[in-house]
């Protein structure tokens, strides 16, 4: 029994010595390496403007018209200008005013961006993006927005008011 006890203690002592040697060797032979990679952050002159934002977008005392007639109405015209020296990403939404007396499901909205047309859509469907894209540095985009009372509106809607605004969010584009 004394031989077994001595053998167990001896094996344990050798095992502790081996582990201590390995731990010390690992610490001696490992090295912390600092990266030499460089990271580039591009910063530009970010200057984004929208003109004609002082004039309200409103539909007052309107009568029901067809989509064909509505597309020919005088538009609310506005321009987005990227005066930055870097590209930008933009997202445009139409946000109805909280004081509207006319139901958004009775109003059609039609957007023209250059030669591209969006809609006509019901104003009640415009809870998401009206338009989005990337503008190059120095680019200008012209938009025309038309609104009209849908042809299926009743006389109860005539004389009510529907107002809204264009909301544009812009961020610097990653290259």
N, C-alpha and C positions, 0 to 999 in steps of 0.2 A: 504494500500500500504506500510505503514511503517512497518507493521507486516511481510509482505512478504519479504521486504528488509532485515529486521533483521534476518528472518529465513534463507535466502540465505547466508548472511554473517556468521551466526552461523554454518551452514552446511559446508561452505567453510573452516572455522577455524578448525572445528573438522577433516575434511578430511586432511588438512595440518598437523595437530598434529599426526594423525594416520600414515601418510606417513613418517614423520620425525622419529617416534618411530620405524617403521618397518625398515627403512634404517639404523638406529643406531644399532638395534638388529642384523640385518644381518651382519654388520661389526664386531660386537662383537663376534658373534658365528661362524664365518667362520675362517678357518685356512688354511694356505699354507702348503702343504706337499711336502717335498723333497723326491725324489726317493732314495731308498737304493739298487736298482738293480745294479748289476755290468755287464759290457759289456766286453767281451773278444775279443781282436784283436790278431790273430795269425800271428806272423812274423817269417819267416824262412830265412835261407841262400839261396838266389836265385842265382843260377849259371847255366846258360843254354848255351851250346855250339853247334856249327855245324862245322864239319871238312870238309876239301876239298873245302872250299869256295873260295880259290885262283884260282882254275882251272875253266876256263869258260865252260859253257854248250853251245856247238855250233854244228851246222850242216853245213859243208862246202863241196862243190863239191860232193854232194850226188846224187845218182841215184834212181829213183823210185823203191820201193820194196813192196812186199805184207806184210800184218800184221803178218803173220806167220814168215817171214824172219826178219822183224823188231823187233819182240819180242826176237829173238835170237842174236841180235847185242850186242856188248860189251857195258855195261851200264856205265853211270856216277854214281859212288857210293859215298854216303855221309851218315853221321851218326849224329843223334841228341842225345845229352847226357844231362840228367838232373842230374847235380852234386849237386843239392840242397838237403836240408833236409826236403823238402816239395813237394807235388805234384804240377804239373803245367798243365795248359791247353795250347795247341798250335794250331795254324792254319797255314797251309802251302799253298803258292800260287806259281805258275810259272809265272814269269813276263818277257814277251818278250822285247828284246832290241829295242830301238827306231831307231837304224841304220840298222835294218834288210832289206835285199833286197829281201828276199823270203817271199811270202805271207803266213801268219799263217794258212790259210785254206788248204795249201798243205803240212803241217807238222803234223805228228802223234806223240803223246807223250804217253808213257807207263810207269807207276810207279809201282814198287813192294816194299811193306813194309813187310818185313819178308816173310810170305807165302801168303799175300793178294795182289791181283793185282788191279790196278785202270786203266781202259782204255782197249785198246788204244782209245784216244780221239784226235780230231783235236786241234791243239794249239790255234786256234781261239775260241774254246769253253771253254778255261781255264781262263775265266775272273773271275771266282769265286774260291772257295776253292778246292785245289787239294787233300788235306788230312787234317784232324783235329782229335784231341783226347786229352786224359789226360795221362800224364806220371807220374808214381809213383816216389818218391824220389829215386835217384840212378839209374833210368832206362836208357837204351840205346836202340835206334831204328835204324836199318839199312835200308836205302832206295837205290833203284837202278832205275835210270831214263834212258829211251831209247828214242831217237828221230829218225825219218826217213821221207823221202820224200814219200808221198802217191803214190800208184800205178797209180792213174789217173793224175799225174803231167805230164806236157808236157816237151818237150826239152827246152822250154823257161825258165823253172825253174832250169834246171840243171846248176850247177856252181854258183848259188846264195848262199847267206849266211843267216842263221837263228841262232840267239843267244838268250839266256835268262838266268835268274837267279832264284834261289829258294829264296823266301822271307818267313821267319818264324816269326810269332808274338807269344809271349808267355806271359802268366800272371799266377800269383800264383793262384792255385785252392782253392776254398772255401771248407772247410770241413763240 
